Amino acid sequence: MTQTLPAPARGLRALRPTGTVWAALRLHRIALWVWLATVLATVALLLWLYGPGADAAARQLAHCAPECDFIGGPSFRYEQLRSMVGAFIYLTPYIAALFMGAVCVGRELERGTAQLTWVQSVTPARWLATTLAVPAAWFLAGMVPLVALHHLVWTSGPDPDVSWYDEYLFLGTGPLALARLLLGLAVGALGGVLLRKALAGGVAGVAALVVTGYLSARYRVSLWPTVTAHGPVPPTPPADSQVLRRDTVTAAGEHVTNNLACVGEEGRAQLARCAHNFQDFSVIYHPPSHYWPLQLTESALTLTLTALAAAAAFTILRRRTR
């Protein structure tokens, strides 16, 4: 006798993921629940920082004399928690790279589980696509509110002690955080496919992300044209600008980065004699308005690297399974 399910139950079963997607969710359900709990806790912390935490810090900054001890007070606690959230968002792409390279791809290839799946009407390309897409979906679903709230807390908080170009802040308050997350997943998958070992694949993914992070931090200032200001006195850039270089221009057109470069053994007397050669002063900087152009430019480059890493992973897997 066949049991007939009620109509609502049949509808819920129809909405449930099936096939490789459902298998991936079942396989990594513990990681999914841990990520979900972490996101919810961090969202609650960010909401507290945006509301009661920011209000308490602002009151202390408004009423406390300059000589007050902020250690242990609301302002100190606010800055510490905000820094912790920034560090967590900054490290999430590395966690994703390790998870993808070690657990999702490297371990499955090392144990032979992936090969068993391939003989059950699931092609290697489909297996890798699902293995990448499912964690990417839940990581992105959690990162979007975290990045949005982190940006809101930073822009509305009292007396920030970091500037917009700070590494943790820049990489955790815009679309670049999401692009780096996808890059971490892609290089993790590439490491797992290349080495086919859990530990080696995860380490390779993290190492690749470290290298790209170093290069981005080193060359980020070159991704958008800088602003150069000149004047007979040292120019003052807008508040919170990222100053890259300050020069003194001599009568001969030479740029001296150290204004005391003409000081010889005679000290101040020598400086006084050569000071008349200083004809101009210049400063090269990125103003705060360059935050979004730099964010979008680096995000585009990061997504390009993500596409290349993912394409390389699929190409290597196809060649090895022909």
C-alpha positions as CSV (number, residue, x, y, z in Angstrom):
1,M,0.0,0.0,0.0
2,T,1.5,3.3,-1.1
3,Q,1.6,6.1,1.5
4,T,0.5,9.4,0.1
5,L,2.2,12.5,1.6
6,P,0.1,15.6,2.3
7,A,0.3,18.3,-0.3
8,P,2.4,20.7,1.9
9,A,4.9,17.9,2.6
10,R,5.2,17.1,-1.1
11,G,5.8,20.8,-1.8
12,L,8.6,21.0,0.8
13,R,10.3,17.9,-0.6
14,A,10.1,19.4,-4.1
15,L,12.0,22.5,-2.8
16,R,14.7,20.5,-1.2
17,P,18.0,20.4,-3.1
18,T,18.7,17.1,-4.8
19,G,21.6,15.3,-6.5
20,T,25.1,16.7,-6.2
21,V,24.0,19.9,-4.4
22,W,22.2,18.0,-1.7
23,A,25.2,15.6,-1.4
24,A,27.6,18.5,-0.9
25,L,25.4,20.1,1.7
26,R,25.1,16.9,3.6
27,L,28.8,16.2,3.4
28,H,29.8,19.6,4.7
29,R,26.8,20.3,7.0
30,I,29.0,20.7,10.1
31,A,31.1,23.4,8.4
32,L,27.9,25.1,7.2
33,W,26.4,25.2,10.7
34,V,29.6,26.5,12.2
35,W,29.8,29.2,9.6
36,L,26.1,30.2,10.1
37,A,26.6,30.4,13.9
38,T,29.8,32.5,13.4
39,V,28.0,34.9,11.1
40,L,25.0,35.3,13.4
41,A,27.3,36.0,16.4
42,T,29.4,38.5,14.3
43,V,26.2,40.3,13.0
44,A,25.0,40.6,16.6
45,L,28.3,42.1,17.6
46,L,28.3,44.6,14.7
47,L,24.8,45.7,15.6
48,W,25.9,46.3,19.1
49,L,28.9,48.3,17.8
50,Y,26.6,50.3,15.6
51,G,24.2,51.1,18.5
52,P,24.9,50.8,22.2
53,G,28.7,50.4,21.8
54,A,29.1,53.5,19.6
55,D,26.9,55.6,21.9
56,A,28.9,54.6,25.0
57,A,32.2,55.3,23.2
58,A,31.0,58.7,22.0
59,R,29.8,59.7,25.4
60,Q,33.3,58.9,26.9
61,L,35.1,60.8,24.1
62,A,32.8,63.8,24.6
63,H,33.0,64.1,28.4
64,C,36.4,62.7,29.2
65,A,39.4,65.1,29.6
66,P,42.4,64.5,27.4
67,E,44.3,63.1,30.3
68,C,41.7,60.4,31.0
69,D,42.8,56.8,30.9
70,F,40.8,55.0,28.1
71,I,42.2,51.6,28.9
72,G,39.3,49.3,29.9
73,G,36.7,52.0,29.1
74,P,33.8,52.0,26.6
75,S,36.0,53.7,23.9
76,F,38.8,51.2,24.3
77,R,36.4,48.2,24.3
78,Y,34.7,49.6,21.2
79,E,37.9,49.9,19.3
80,Q,39.1,46.4,20.4
81,L,35.9,44.7,19.2
82,R,35.8,46.6,16.0
83,S,39.4,45.5,15.3
84,M,38.5,41.9,16.1
85,V,35.7,42.0,13.5
86,G,38.0,43.6,10.9
87,A,40.6,40.9,11.5
88,F,37.9,38.1,11.2
89,I,36.7,39.5,7.9
90,Y,40.2,39.9,6.7
91,L,41.1,36.2,7.5
92,T,37.9,34.7,6.1
93,P,39.3,34.3,2.6
94,Y,42.3,32.3,4.0
95,I,39.9,30.1,6.0
96,A,37.9,29.5,2.8
97,A,41.1,28.7,0.8
98,L,42.1,26.2,3.5
99,F,38.6,24.7,3.7
100,M,38.3,24.3,-0.1
101,G,41.8,23.0,-0.7
102,A,42.0,20.6,2.2
103,V,38.5,19.4,2.9
104,C,36.4,19.9,-0.2
105,V,38.8,19.0,-3.0
106,G,42.1,17.6,-1.6
107,R,40.6,15.2,0.9
108,E,38.0,13.8,-1.6
109,L,40.7,13.2,-4.2
110,E,43.1,11.7,-1.7
111,R,40.5,9.3,-0.3
112,G,39.1,8.3,-3.7
113,T,35.6,9.6,-2.8
114,A,35.5,11.9,-5.8
115,Q,36.5,9.1,-8.1
116,L,33.7,7.0,-6.7
117,T,31.3,9.8,-7.5
118,W,32.5,10.1,-11.1
119,V,31.5,6.5,-11.9
120,Q,27.9,7.2,-10.7
121,S,26.8,9.4,-13.7
122,V,28.4,12.5,-12.2
123,T,31.2,13.9,-14.5
124,P,34.4,15.3,-12.9
125,A,33.5,18.8,-14.2
126,R,30.1,18.7,-12.6
127,W,31.5,17.4,-9.3
128,L,34.1,20.2,-9.2
129,A,31.5,22.9,-10.1
130,T,29.2,21.7,-7.3
131,T,32.1,21.5,-4.9
132,L,33.0,25.1,-5.6
133,A,29.5,26.5,-5.9
134,V,27.9,25.2,-2.8
135,P,30.6,26.6,-0.3
136,A,30.8,29.8,-2.3
137,A,27.1,30.3,-2.0
138,W,27.0,29.9,1.8
139,F,30.2,31.9,2.3
140,L,28.9,34.8,0.2
141,A,25.5,34.7,1.9
142,G,27.3,35.3,5.2
143,M,29.9,37.7,4.0
144,V,27.5,40.2,2.4
145,P,25.8,41.3,5.6
146,L,29.1,41.2,7.5
147,V,30.8,43.5,5.0
148,A,27.8,45.8,4.8
149,L,27.5,46.2,8.5
150,H,31.3,46.6,9.0
151,H,31.2,49.4,6.5
152,L,28.3,51.0,8.3
153,V,30.0,50.7,11.7
154,W,33.2,52.2,10.3
155,T,31.6,55.2,8.6
156,S,29.3,56.1,11.5
157,G,31.4,55.2,14.5
158,P,33.0,57.8,16.8
159,D,36.5,59.0,16.3
160,P,38.0,56.1,14.2
161,D,41.6,55.4,15.0
162,V,42.3,53.9,11.6
163,S,42.2,55.4,8.1
164,W,40.3,54.2,5.1
165,Y,43.5,52.8,3.5
166,D,44.4,50.6,6.6
167,E,44.8,47.0,5.3
168,Y,42.1,45.4,7.6
169,L,39.7,48.2,6.9
170,F,40.2,48.5,3.2
171,L,39.9,44.7,2.7
172,G,36.8,44.4,4.9
173,T,34.5,47.2,4.0
174,G,33.8,46.9,0.3
175,P,33.3,44.5,-2.6
176,L,37.0,43.6,-2.5
177,A,36.2,41.5,0.6
178,L,33.8,39.4,-1.5
179,A,36.2,39.2,-4.4
180,R,39.0,38.0,-2.1
181,L,36.7,35.3,-0.7
182,L,36.0,34.0,-4.2
183,L,39.7,34.1,-5.0
184,G,40.4,32.1,-1.8
185,L,37.9,29.4,-2.9
186,A,39.3,29.3,-6.4
187,V,43.0,29.0,-5.4
188,G,42.0,26.4,-2.8
189,A,40.3,24.3,-5.4
190,L,43.3,24.7,-7.7
191,G,45.7,23.6,-5.0
192,G,43.5,20.6,-4.2
193,V,43.3,19.5,-7.8
194,L,47.0,20.0,-8.4
195,L,48.3,18.2,-5.4
196,R,45.4,15.8,-4.6
197,K,46.3,15.8,-0.9
198,A,44.2,17.3,1.9
199,L,47.0,19.1,3.8
200,A,49.1,20.0,0.7
201,G,46.1,21.3,-1.2
202,G,44.9,23.5,1.7
203,V,48.4,24.9,2.3
204,A,48.9,25.6,-1.4
205,G,45.7,27.6,-1.5
206,V,46.5,29.7,1.5
207,A,50.1,30.3,0.1
208,A,48.7,31.4,-3.2
209,L,46.3,33.8,-1.4
210,V,49.2,35.2,0.7
211,V,51.2,35.9,-2.4
212,T,48.3,37.7,-4.1
213,G,47.7,39.7,-0.8
214,Y,51.3,40.8,-0.7
215,L,51.3,41.9,-4.3
216,S,48.0,43.8,-3.9
217,A,49.2,45.6,-0.7
218,R,52.4,46.5,-2.5
219,Y,51.0,47.8,-5.7
220,R,47.5,49.0,-4.7
221,V,48.5,52.7,-4.7
222,S,49.3,52.4,-8.4
223,L,45.9,51.1,-9.4
224,W,44.5,54.7,-9.6
225,P,46.1,58.0,-10.6
226,T,47.4,59.9,-7.6
227,V,46.9,63.6,-6.8
228,T,50.0,65.9,-6.8
229,A,49.8,69.3,-5.0
230,H,52.5,72.0,-5.4
231,G,53.1,75.2,-3.6
232,P,55.7,77.7,-2.2
233,V,55.0,76.2,1.2
234,P,54.4,72.5,1.9
235,P,50.8,71.7,0.7
236,T,48.4,70.2,3.1
237,P,46.4,67.3,1.7
238,P,42.7,66.8,2.7
239,A,42.1,65.1,6.0
240,D,42.6,61.4,6.1
241,S,44.5,61.3,2.8
242,Q,47.1,58.6,2.1
243,V,50.3,60.5,1.6
244,L,52.7,58.6,-0.6
245,R,55.5,61.1,-1.0
246,R,56.6,64.6,0.1
247,D,59.2,66.4,-2.1
248,T,61.2,69.6,-2.0
249,V,62.0,70.9,-5.5
250,T,65.3,72.8,-5.9
251,A,66.0,75.6,-8.3
252,A,67.7,73.0,-10.6
253,G,64.5,71.0,-10.7
254,E,65.8,68.2,-8.4
255,H,63.3,66.5,-6.2
256,V,64.6,66.0,-2.7
257,T,62.5,63.6,-0.6
258,N,64.3,64.6,2.6
259,N,64.1,68.4,3.3
260,L,67.3,68.1,5.4
261,A,69.3,66.5,2.6
262,C,71.4,69.6,2.2
263,V,72.5,69.6,5.8
264,G,76.2,68.8,5.9
265,E,78.7,68.9,8.7
266,E,77.9,72.5,9.5
267,G,74.4,71.7,10.5
268,R,72.0,74.6,10.7
269,A,74.3,77.0,9.1
270,Q,74.6,74.8,6.0
271,L,70.8,74.5,5.9
272,A,70.4,78.2,6.1
273,R,72.7,78.7,3.1
274,C,71.1,76.2,0.9
275,A,67.5,76.9,1.9
276,H,67.2,79.6,-0.8
277,N,67.6,76.8,-3.4
278,F,64.2,75.4,-2.4
279,Q,61.8,76.7,-5.0
280,D,58.8,74.5,-4.6
281,F,57.2,71.9,-2.4
282,S,55.0,69.0,-3.6
283,V,53.0,66.2,-2.0
284,I,51.6,63.1,-3.8
285,Y,48.6,61.4,-2.2
286,H,45.4,59.5,-2.5
287,P,42.4,61.5,-1.1
288,P,39.6,59.7,0.7
289,S,37.5,60.0,-2.5
290,H,39.8,57.4,-4.1
291,Y,38.5,54.7,-1.8
292,W,35.8,53.5,-4.2
293,P,37.9,53.7,-7.4
294,L,40.7,51.7,-5.7
295,Q,38.1,49.2,-4.3
296,L,36.4,48.6,-7.7
297,T,39.7,48.4,-9.6
298,E,41.3,45.9,-7.3
299,S,38.0,43.9,-7.1
300,A,38.0,43.6,-10.9
301,L,41.6,42.4,-10.9
302,T,40.8,40.0,-8.1
303,L,37.8,38.5,-9.9
304,T,40.0,38.1,-13.0
305,L,42.5,36.1,-11.1
306,T,39.6,34.1,-9.6
307,A,38.3,33.2,-13.1
308,L,41.8,32.2,-14.2
309,A,42.4,30.0,-11.1
310,A,39.0,28.3,-11.5
311,A,39.6,27.7,-15.2
312,A,43.0,26.2,-14.5
313,A,41.4,23.9,-11.9
314,F,38.8,22.6,-14.4
315,T,41.4,22.3,-17.2
316,I,43.8,20.2,-15.0
317,L,41.0,18.0,-13.7
318,R,39.7,17.4,-17.3
319,R,43.2,16.4,-18.5
320,R,43.7,14.0,-15.6
321,T,40.4,12.3,-16.0
322,R,40.3,11.8,-19.8
